[in-house]
Amino acid sequence: KPILVTNGVKTFLPNNYGGAQDVFVDGNDVYVTGTTTDTISNISTSRVWKNGTIYQYPNTTNKSYAYSSAMFNNELYTIGYDNVVGKAVIWKNGIANYLSNFKPLEISPGLNTL
């Protein structure tokens, strides 16, 4: 179950199955990047939560994984991997931009250097 822990207080994010991979703060907003898994189909989907609710889940096929997000010039960037397409991807405001020649282990675990 995706959980955000702030000062020792647990906030359970919507969805019973999945995990949180990254967190960042932009102003007063807390963003959590992760993946949820459908309990019936067992298919994973990339997710971004803003202040504890699903803010935006990238325009993606199922079987995708989101690893990290960052805000730059009021644009939300999320990096991950799309298993259906078989490529690393950067979602900009939910729109996929596929990267060729990258495998999942070569994706940076953080975008916070933008």
SVG drawing of the C-alpha trace seen along z (x, -y; Angstrom):
<svg xmlns="http://www.w3.org/2000/svg" viewBox="-10 -28 32 39">
<polyline fill="none" stroke="black" stroke-width="0.4" points="0.0,0.0 1.5,-3.4 2.3,-5.4 3.7,-8.9 5.4,-9.4 5.8,-13.0 7.3,-13.7 6.4,-10.1 2.8,-10.4 1.6,-7.9 -0.7,-9.0 -2.1,-6.1 -2.4,-7.1 -5.5,-6.0 -5.2,-2.5 -4.7,0.7 -1.8,2.1 1.3,0.5 4.2,-1.5 5.7,-5.0 9.1,-5.5 9.8,-9.2 8.6,-12.4 9.2,-16.1 7.8,-19.4 6.9,-22.3 5.7,-25.3 3.0,-24.0 2.3,-20.9 3.7,-17.4 4.0,-15.1 4.5,-11.4 5.5,-9.2 4.8,-5.5 3.0,-2.6 -0.4,-1.0 -1.4,2.5 -4.9,3.7 -5.8,6.6 -7.8,8.4 -5.6,8.1 -2.3,7.7 -1.3,4.9 0.8,2.0 0.2,-1.6 2.3,-4.7 0.8,-7.2 1.5,-10.7 -0.3,-11.8 -0.5,-15.5 -1.2,-16.2 -2.4,-12.6 -4.8,-12.3 -4.2,-11.0 -3.2,-14.2 -2.3,-12.9 -1.5,-9.6 0.6,-9.7 -1.1,-9.0 0.3,-5.5 -0.4,-2.0 -0.8,0.4 2.3,2.3 4.2,-0.9 6.3,-2.0 6.9,-5.6 10.2,-6.2 10.6,-9.9 9.0,-13.3 9.9,-16.9 8.3,-20.3 10.2,-22.6 8.7,-25.8 5.2,-24.7 5.5,-21.5 5.3,-18.1 8.0,-15.6 7.8,-12.0 10.3,-9.4 9.6,-5.7 9.4,-2.6 6.7,-1.4 6.7,2.4 4.3,2.5 6.4,0.2 9.6,1.6 11.2,-1.8 12.1,-4.3 9.7,-7.3 9.5,-10.8 5.9,-12.0 5.6,-15.8 2.2,-16.8 1.0,-13.2 2.1,-13.1 4.6,-10.3 8.0,-11.0 9.8,-7.7 13.5,-7.4 15.3,-4.9 18.3,-2.9 17.6,-3.0 16.8,0.0 15.0,-0.2 18.2,0.1 19.8,-2.8 17.0,-5.3 18.1,-7.8 16.3,-7.2 15.7,-10.9 14.8,-13.9 15.3,-16.4 18.3,-17.9 16.2,-19.7"/>
</svg>
